[in-house]
Amino acid sequence: MIDTRTAPYAALLLRLTLGLLFLAHAGLKVFVFTPSGTAGFFGSIGLPPALAYVTIVWELAGAVALILGVWTRAVALAMIPILIGSIVTVHGAAGFFFSNANGGWEYPAFWIVALAVQALIGDGSLALKPMPAFKQRATA
C-alpha cells in the first residue's frame, strides 16, 4: 500500500537527487574534463565528438527540468538514453561493478531504474509544471 501522505515527498526527493546527479555529471564534463576534452574522449571511443556537446546540454537541461519539476515524467524517460549510451560505449565492457577500471555498468543501470521509477510515480511535491497523471482504467 502506498502512503499517500508521504509519497509526494518521496517523489520530490528522488526528482531532486536525480537532477543534482545529472547536474554534477554535466559539471564534471564542463569544469573538470572541459567540453573540448569531453569531445576528444567521445572521439577516442568512436563517437562523433559533437555528440559530447549534445550530451552536456542534454544533461544540463534535464537536470534543471528535474530539479524544478518541469515535465518530470517525460524528462526522466528522455534521460535514459544517455545512460544506455554510457553502458554500451564505455561501462558495459568494464564488467558489472562500478569500482572496476573504467567503471562498470552497475551505477548507470541503477540510475536507469531510478529514472523509470520517477517516470512512473510522477512529479511529487513542489513541481513547477506537473504533467497530467496517466489515465487509470476503470475496473468492473
Secondary structure, 3 states (H helix, E strand, C coil): CCCCCCHHHHHHHHHHHHHHHHHHHHHHHHHHCCHHHHHHHHHHCCCCCHHHHHHHHHHHHHHHHHHHCECHHHHHHHHHHHHHHHHHHHHHHHCCCCCCCCCCCHHHHHHHHHHHHHHHHCCCCCCCECCCCCCCCCCC
